[in-house]
């Protein structure tokens, strides 16, 4: 049974967060039946409940940054994921770089909901009667979540308003212009610095899934990479690679993607999902709304209970198969490929059984079940050993259950998998990136070797920093396939011209449409209409 504050959302707390900006000047009266500042911020229990709501806009299972209908589609808009034609026009447009400020369903406003809720907690938490240590800890947790929301805004939208007070607290907060992206990143760093000062290194079981000091340090290091402050990034990331932190790679890559090995030693920031909690609507914050993880339903192939909205691209398959394992290995290809992709193993090798999933469905049956949607267009997979490749996405499906229709949204018992938002593998690869930039090739090589060893790849040496850099990019591509990393990595590492050439070379859908402005998502027109002080990102004007 998952025990966590995150699933027990207090709706009195939501009301308190939404109304807290309203002043009680009118007659100076307080309604005892209404959750306002004067009556709500009176106990640790209420403060904890309020803090739980800050997570919701990020972890929303349908609509939220990691939701199936919104964030998951837009953050996977790079060259490793193929979108099925005709599936969700609101997501097809960003994926093919045909989106505009009028494209439906943006997470812009949801991230500001997160920020506003965090601001309410930050404003009121020091008035709650509890220990100074607990006040500092909850203040730090709210700071992390605000910083993380700004991290997502800066990386997706660039120039955005910086709001540090609850909505309605000041007239200046209502109509607020955007700050330059550089200033937003500075605010992100400040919030993570505050978080790392007071957050605990570990959490008791009852607080599973809540952020820790390690998460704050890791994201501060990642922020410095986006800011190209490589020495600071290296120093922060090195901190959590040693005691008192006990992070490490799990031996089996697959353990990061099933509900049986949650909150393992590789997990740095993990969002808790529990399909058994709630039985009502999807994607809302009602008390009966399911709190399950539903990406399996979106990605799962037809015939498995899934809606089949994505496939792997030909380029990611080529990357996975480019380097075969040493002679005598138990598999022909990179071990991660067997968790990331479905395919008929016997098409290319004899040492690994073909396997069956979803009530013993063979790959041939699953592939055929997807035929109708594949006819809308599919990747031109490489031919290997004279056999034309056939591949589907396996990562984030419920393959490990081997139950018929296991990917169905309508069976909430199949929505219990947590999402590992940041894994220790990312710390290693970020540290390698920082070390290459700061002239520490030996440390970078050690990080890359650990990643390669788990993947079962042969020992390798690198002659210079350029070779290390190429290896770091390659390992990021394979390690985090379909985890929403690739687009932001390419944007960080390459100029516009270079990135477009990569997209064109890898036959990314819509690559011909890609322009410099597509480094960012446009601020939604609805926000522009509401906040007349805001300006659209310069590249989108």
KAQUINOR-V221121 format. One record per residue. RES is the residue in one small letter. PSI is psi as a letter, one per 40 degrees, with the letter a starting at -180 (NA if undefined). OMEGA is omega in degrees with one decimal (NA if undefined). Layout:
# KAQUINOR-V221121
RES	PSI	OMEGA
RES	PSI	OMEGA
This chain:
# KAQUINOR-V221121
x	h	179.6
x	h	178.8
x	h	-177.4
x	i	175.8
x	d	-168.7
x	d	-178.6
x	e	-178.1
x	g	-174.9
x	h	177.2
x	h	-178.3
x	e	166.8
x	d	178.2
x	d	179.0
x	d	177.3
x	d	179.6
x	d	-179.2
x	d	-176.9
x	d	-176.3
x	e	-169.2
x	d	178.5
x	e	-178.1
x	h	-179.0
x	i	-178.4
x	f	-177.7
x	d	-175.6
x	h	-177.8
x	e	180.0
x	f	-179.7
x	i	178.2
x	h	176.4
x	h	-176.7
x	e	-180.0
x	e	-178.1
x	h	-178.2
x	g	176.2
x	i	-174.1
x	d	-172.2
x	d	-178.1
x	e	-174.7
x	d	-171.1
x	g	-175.1
x	e	-177.9
x	i	176.6
x	d	-179.5
x	d	178.0
x	d	178.6
x	d	178.4
x	d	179.7
x	d	177.8
x	d	-179.3
x	d	178.9
x	d	-178.1
x	e	-178.8
x	d	179.4
x	d	-167.2
x	d	-177.9
x	d	178.2
x	d	-172.9
x	e	-177.7
x	h	-171.2
x	d	177.2
x	d	179.5
x	h	-176.2
x	i	-173.0
x	d	177.2
x	f	178.4
x	i	-176.2
x	d	-175.6
x	e	-173.1
x	c	-170.2
x	d	-174.1
x	d	179.1
x	d	-173.5
x	d	-177.9
x	e	177.3
x	f	-175.2
x	f	-180.0
x	a	-171.4
x	e	-179.9
x	e	-176.5
x	h	178.7
x	h	179.5
x	h	178.0
x	h	-178.4
x	h	176.0
x	e	179.1
x	h	174.6
x	g	-178.0
x	d	-179.8
x	d	179.0
x	d	176.7
x	d	-177.7
x	d	176.2
x	d	-177.8
x	d	-179.2
x	e	175.7
x	f	174.8
x	e	-178.1
x	i	176.4
x	a	176.8
x	e	179.0
x	e	176.5
x	h	-173.5
x	i	170.3
x	g	174.3
x	i	176.9
x	e	-179.3
x	d	-178.0
x	d	179.5
x	d	178.1
x	d	175.4
x	d	171.1
x	d	177.0
x	d	-178.6
x	d	-179.0
x	d	178.8
x	d	176.5
x	d	179.7
x	d	178.0
x	d	177.7
x	d	-178.2
x	d	-179.6
x	d	-169.4
x	e	-168.6
x	d	-177.0
x	e	175.9
x	e	-176.5
x	h	179.6
x	g	176.3
x	i	-174.2
x	i	178.0
x	d	178.9
x	d	-179.5
x	d	176.1
x	d	-179.5
x	d	-179.1
x	d	-179.9
x	d	175.1
x	d	180.0
x	d	179.9
x	d	176.7
x	d	177.2
x	d	178.3
x	d	-175.5
x	d	174.7
x	d	178.3
x	d	-179.7
x	d	176.9
x	d	176.8
x	d	174.9
x	d	-179.1
x	d	177.6
x	d	-178.8
x	d	-176.7
x	d	-179.6
x	d	-171.2
x	e	179.0
x	b	-179.2
x	h	179.3
x	i	176.5
x	i	174.0
x	h	-179.8
x	h	-176.9
x	e	177.5
x	i	176.9
x	i	178.6
x	h	178.7
x	e	-178.9
x	d	-179.3
x	i	178.4
x	d	178.9
x	d	-179.1
x	e	-175.5
x	d	176.7
x	h	-174.4
x	h	-179.4
x	i	178.6
x	i	170.2
x	i	176.7
x	i	-178.0
x	d	-179.7
x	d	179.2
x	d	177.6
x	d	178.0
x	d	177.6
x	d	177.8
x	d	176.2
x	d	-178.7
x	d	-179.6
x	d	179.0
x	d	179.2
x	d	176.4
x	d	177.2
x	d	-178.3
x	d	-175.8
x	d	-178.4
x	d	-170.9
x	e	-179.5
x	i	178.5
x	i	177.1
x	d	179.0
x	i	178.5
x	i	171.2
x	i	-175.9
x	d	-178.4
x	e	179.8
x	f	-179.2
x	h	177.5
x	e	177.7
x	i	-171.8
x	i	-177.7
x	i	177.6
x	d	179.7
x	d	178.5
x	d	179.8
x	d	179.6
x	d	-179.1
x	d	-179.2
x	d	172.4
x	d	176.4
x	d	179.5
x	d	177.4
x	d	178.8
x	d	175.8
x	d	177.9
x	d	179.4
x	e	-178.3
x	f	175.0
x	g	-168.1
x	d	178.1
x	d	178.4
x	d	178.7
x	d	-179.3
x	d	-178.4
x	d	179.7
x	d	-176.2
x	d	178.2
x	d	-178.3
x	d	-175.3
x	e	175.5
x	e	-179.1
x	i	-178.8
x	i	9.3
x	e	-179.2
x	i	-175.6
x	f	179.1
x	i	177.4
x	i	172.9
x	h	170.1
x	i	-176.1
x	d	-176.0
x	h	-178.4
x	d	-176.8
x	d	-177.6
x	e	177.3
x	e	-171.8
x	e	174.8
x	i	-179.2
x	e	-175.9
x	e	-177.8
x	f	-178.8
x	i	177.3
x	f	-179.8
x	a	-173.1
x	e	178.7
x	e	-173.3
x	h	177.6
x	d	175.1
x	h	-173.1
x	h	177.2
x	h	-176.2
x	h	174.2
x	h	-177.0
x	h	-177.8
x	e	-178.2
x	e	-179.1
x	h	-178.6
x	i	-178.2
x	e	-174.7
x	b	-172.8
x	i	177.0
x	i	168.6
x	e	179.9
x	i	176.9
x	f	174.8
x	i	-175.6
x	d	-179.9
x	e	-176.5
x	h	177.1
x	i	178.7
x	f	-176.9
x	i	177.9
x	h	-168.7
x	e	179.5
x	d	177.6
x	d	179.7
x	d	-178.7
x	d	-173.6
x	d	-173.9
x	h	179.3
x	i	172.9
x	i	-177.7
x	e	-179.8
x	e	-174.6
x	e	-176.6
x	i	179.4
x	e	172.3
x	g	-178.7
x	e	-176.8
x	i	170.4
x	i	170.1
x	i	176.2
x	i	176.2
x	d	-176.1
x	d	179.4
x	d	176.0
x	d	177.8
x	d	179.4
x	d	179.1
x	d	-174.3
x	e	-176.1
x	d	-176.8
x	h	179.5
x	i	-179.2
x	i	-178.5
x	i	177.4
x	h	-179.4
x	e	179.2
x	i	-177.1
x	e	177.2
x	i	-179.9
x	d	-172.1
x	i	172.9
x	h	-177.5
x	d	-177.8
x	d	-178.9
x	d	-176.1
x	e	172.7
x	d	-173.9
x	d	-171.2
x	i	165.9
x	h	167.0
x	i	178.9
x	h	-172.5
x	d	-175.9
x	e	173.9
x	d	-171.4
x	e	-177.7
x	i	-176.6
x	e	-173.4
x	e	-177.5
x	h	179.6
x	i	-179.4
x	d	179.4
x	i	177.6
x	i	-174.5
x	i	172.1
x	f	-178.4
x	f	176.4
x	f	171.7
x	h	175.7
x	i	177.4
x	d	-179.7
x	d	-179.6
x	d	178.8
x	d	-179.7
x	d	-179.5
x	d	179.1
x	d	-178.8
x	e	-169.3
x	d	-175.0
x	d	179.9
x	d	179.7
x	d	178.8
x	e	177.6
x	e	-177.9
x	h	179.8
x	i	-178.4
x	i	175.3
x	g	-175.0
x	i	-178.3
x	i	173.3
x	h	-178.3
x	h	-177.9
x	f	178.2
x	e	178.1
x	h	-180.0
x	h	-176.4
x	i	174.4
x	h	-173.5
x	i	174.7
x	i	178.5
x	h	177.5
x	d	-178.1
x	h	179.6
x	e	168.2
x	i	177.8
x	f	-178.7
x	d	-172.3
x	e	-178.1
x	d	-176.8
x	f	176.3
x	i	176.5
x	h	179.3
x	f	-177.1
x	d	-179.2
x	e	-175.6
x	h	176.1
x	e	-172.5
x	e	173.2
x	g	-172.6
x	e	177.3
x	e	176.6
x	f	179.7
x	f	-172.1
x	e	-177.7
x	h	174.8
x	i	175.3
x	h	174.9
x	g	-175.8
x	d	173.4
x	h	178.5
x	i	-179.9
x	d	175.8
x	d	178.7
x	d	176.8
x	d	179.6
x	d	-177.7
x	d	174.3
x	d	178.8
x	d	176.8
x	d	178.7
x	d	-179.3
x	d	-179.1
x	d	177.5
x	d	-178.3
x	d	-177.4
x	e	174.2
x	f	176.5
x	g	-174.1
x	d	-179.9
x	d	178.1
x	d	178.0
x	d	179.5
x	d	178.9
x	d	178.4
x	d	-178.3
x	d	178.9
x	d	178.8
x	d	178.0
x	d	-178.9
x	d	-178.7
x	d	179.8
x	d	179.1
x	e	178.5
x	f	-178.6
x	i	-176.1
x	i	174.9
x	i	-174.6
x	i	173.7
x	i	-177.7
x	h	-171.8
x	d	-174.7
x	i	-176.9
x	d	179.9
x	d	178.9
x	d	176.1
x	d	-178.5
x	d	178.9
x	d	178.7
x	d	179.4
x	d	178.6
x	d	-178.4
x	d	-179.0
x	d	174.1
x	d	-179.4
x	d	-176.0
x	d	-176.3
x	d	-171.1
x	f	174.5
x	h	175.5
x	f	176.6
x	e	175.0
x	e	-178.1
x	d	-163.7
x	d	-177.5
x	d	-175.9
x	d	174.6
x	d	180.0
x	d	-179.2
x	d	-178.4
x	d	-172.0
x	d	-170.2
x	i	170.6
x	i	178.6
x	d	-178.2
x	d	179.9
x	d	-178.4
x	d	178.6
x	d	179.8
x	d	177.0
x	d	-179.8
x	d	179.2
x	d	-179.5
x	d	-178.1
x	e	175.2
x	f	175.2
x	h	176.1
x	h	177.9
x	e	-177.6
x	d	-179.7
x	d	-180.0
x	e	-171.7
x	h	176.2
x	i	-178.3
x	d	-178.9
x	d	-177.9
x	e	165.2
x	d	-175.1
x	i	165.8
x	i	178.2
x	i	172.4
x	h	-176.4
x	i	-179.0
x	d	178.3
x	d	176.7
x	d	178.8
x	d	-179.8
x	d	-176.2
x	d	-179.0
x	g	-173.9
x	e	178.4
x	e	-175.1
x	i	175.3
x	i	177.4
x	i	177.3
x	h	-176.4
x	d	-178.8
x	e	-178.7
x	e	-178.8
x	NA	NA
